[in-house]
């Protein structure tokens, strides 16, 4: 008869082998399910005009906006709410410590067209101001935060406010 500590070690090893086998089988099964999804279940991955991969395709006749990198201040859909200066590399900088930029849909932002703030009424109508209000939006932006001193670098940064 084997000593009890040998039986215990044997039991532990067998349990670990069984557990490892179950993990491998579960991992394999999960990956097979992902790889063999029907085409309709896979979201098409397209690139926008800047070459950025979109997570979701743009809705047919959906609202789109791209920043005018040549002269963003002449864009009626864009309000940087502060002076932006073009850098030599084509990017832009804002020197304020708090930055809030707004991007409007093609119909613009007109507070007088907002007839109610009642959430039930807005849900029934499907929009707040105009039928093409921003909703279910995917945005991509690249920002480089440059600090001069610790005191000037604290705080919250809001990149875009959609209205």
C-alpha positions as CSV (number, residue, x, y, z in Angstrom):
1,X,0.0,0.0,0.0
2,X,1.2,3.5,-0.9
3,X,1.8,6.1,1.8
4,X,-1.1,8.7,2.0
5,X,1.1,11.6,0.9
6,X,1.8,9.8,-2.4
7,X,-1.9,9.3,-3.0
8,X,-2.5,12.9,-2.3
9,X,0.2,14.0,-4.8
10,X,-1.2,11.6,-7.3
11,X,-4.7,13.0,-6.8
12,X,-3.5,16.5,-7.2
13,X,-1.6,15.7,-10.4
14,X,-4.6,13.9,-11.9
15,X,-6.9,16.8,-10.9
16,X,-4.6,19.4,-12.5
17,X,-4.3,17.3,-15.7
18,X,-8.1,17.1,-15.9
19,X,-8.5,20.8,-15.2
20,X,-5.9,21.8,-17.8
21,X,-7.6,19.5,-20.4
22,X,-11.0,21.2,-19.7
23,X,-9.4,24.7,-20.1
24,X,-7.8,23.7,-23.4
25,X,-11.0,22.2,-24.7
26,X,-13.0,25.3,-23.6
27,X,-10.4,27.7,-25.2
28,X,-10.4,25.6,-28.4
29,X,-14.3,25.5,-28.6
30,X,-14.5,29.3,-28.0
31,X,-12.0,30.1,-30.7
32,X,-13.7,27.8,-33.2
33,X,-17.1,29.5,-32.5
34,X,-15.5,33.0,-33.1
35,X,-13.7,31.8,-36.3
36,X,-16.9,30.3,-37.8
37,X,-19.4,33.1,-37.2
38,X,-21.7,33.7,-40.2
39,X,-20.7,36.7,-42.3
40,X,-23.8,38.6,-41.1
41,X,-22.5,38.4,-37.5
42,X,-19.1,40.0,-38.3
43,X,-19.0,43.8,-38.4
44,X,-17.5,45.1,-41.6
45,X,-14.3,46.9,-40.9
46,X,-13.7,49.8,-43.2
47,X,-11.3,52.7,-43.2
48,X,-12.3,56.4,-43.1
49,X,-10.8,59.0,-45.4
50,X,-7.8,59.4,-43.1
51,X,-7.1,55.6,-43.1
52,X,-8.5,55.1,-39.6
53,X,-10.3,51.7,-39.1
54,X,-14.0,52.3,-38.3
55,X,-15.5,50.0,-35.7
56,X,-18.9,50.3,-37.3
57,X,-19.8,51.3,-40.9
58,X,-21.5,54.6,-41.4
59,X,-25.3,54.3,-41.6
60,X,-26.7,54.8,-45.1
61,X,-27.4,58.5,-45.5
62,X,-25.9,59.0,-42.0
63,X,-24.4,62.2,-40.7
64,X,-20.6,62.4,-41.1
65,X,-18.1,65.1,-40.2
66,X,-14.4,65.3,-40.9
67,X,-12.2,68.1,-39.5
68,X,-11.0,70.5,-42.2
69,X,-7.2,70.2,-41.6
70,X,-6.4,73.0,-44.0
71,X,-8.6,75.6,-42.2
72,X,-10.8,74.3,-39.4
73,X,-11.9,77.8,-38.4
74,X,-13.9,78.2,-41.6
75,X,-16.0,75.1,-40.8
76,X,-19.6,76.0,-39.7
77,X,-20.0,72.6,-38.0
78,X,-16.9,73.2,-35.8
79,X,-16.5,75.6,-32.9
80,X,-13.1,75.3,-31.2
81,X,-14.2,77.9,-28.6
82,X,-10.6,79.2,-28.5
83,X,-7.8,80.1,-30.8
84,X,-6.2,77.2,-32.5
85,X,-2.8,77.5,-34.2
86,X,-1.4,75.3,-37.0
87,X,1.9,73.6,-36.2
88,X,4.6,73.0,-38.8
89,X,3.6,69.3,-39.0
90,X,0.0,70.2,-40.0
91,X,-1.5,69.5,-36.6
92,X,-3.1,72.2,-34.4
93,X,-2.5,73.4,-30.9
94,X,-4.6,75.1,-28.3
95,X,-2.8,76.9,-25.5
96,X,-5.7,77.1,-23.0
97,X,-5.6,75.0,-19.9
98,X,-9.2,73.9,-20.3
99,X,-10.3,72.9,-23.8
100,X,-13.8,72.3,-25.0
101,X,-14.6,72.0,-28.8
102,X,-18.0,71.5,-30.3
103,X,-18.9,69.7,-33.5
104,X,-22.5,70.2,-34.8
105,X,-24.5,68.1,-37.2
106,X,-25.0,69.6,-40.7
107,X,-28.2,71.4,-39.5
108,X,-26.1,73.3,-36.9
109,X,-27.0,74.0,-33.3
110,X,-30.1,76.2,-32.7
111,X,-31.2,76.2,-29.0
112,X,-34.6,77.7,-30.0
113,X,-35.4,74.5,-32.0
114,X,-35.3,72.4,-28.8
115,X,-38.9,72.4,-27.8
116,X,-38.7,70.1,-24.7
117,X,-36.2,68.6,-22.3
118,X,-38.6,65.9,-21.2
119,X,-36.8,62.6,-21.7
120,X,-40.0,60.7,-22.6
121,X,-41.1,63.2,-25.2
122,X,-37.5,63.3,-26.7
123,X,-37.4,59.5,-26.8
124,X,-40.8,59.3,-28.6
125,X,-39.6,62.0,-31.1
126,X,-36.2,60.4,-31.5
127,X,-34.1,63.5,-31.4
128,X,-33.7,66.7,-29.4
129,X,-33.3,69.5,-32.1
130,X,-33.3,67.9,-35.6
131,X,-33.8,64.4,-37.0
132,X,-30.1,64.3,-37.9
133,X,-28.9,65.1,-34.3
134,X,-25.7,63.2,-33.3
135,X,-26.6,59.8,-31.7
136,X,-24.9,56.4,-31.7
137,X,-21.7,58.2,-32.9
138,X,-18.2,56.8,-33.4
139,X,-15.5,59.4,-33.1
140,X,-11.7,59.1,-33.5
141,X,-9.3,61.8,-32.5
142,X,-5.6,61.9,-31.8
143,X,-4.4,64.3,-29.1
144,X,-0.9,65.0,-27.8
145,X,-1.0,66.6,-24.4
146,X,2.1,68.8,-23.8
147,X,2.8,70.0,-20.2
148,X,5.1,72.9,-19.3
149,X,4.6,72.6,-15.5
150,X,2.8,70.3,-13.1
151,X,0.4,73.0,-12.0
152,X,-0.7,73.7,-15.6
153,X,-1.2,70.0,-16.4
154,X,-3.8,69.1,-13.7
155,X,-7.5,69.0,-14.4
156,X,-9.9,67.3,-16.8
157,X,-9.6,67.5,-20.6
158,X,-12.8,67.3,-22.7
159,X,-12.0,66.9,-26.3
160,X,-15.5,67.2,-28.0
161,X,-18.9,68.2,-26.9
162,X,-21.5,66.9,-29.4
163,X,-24.7,68.9,-29.7
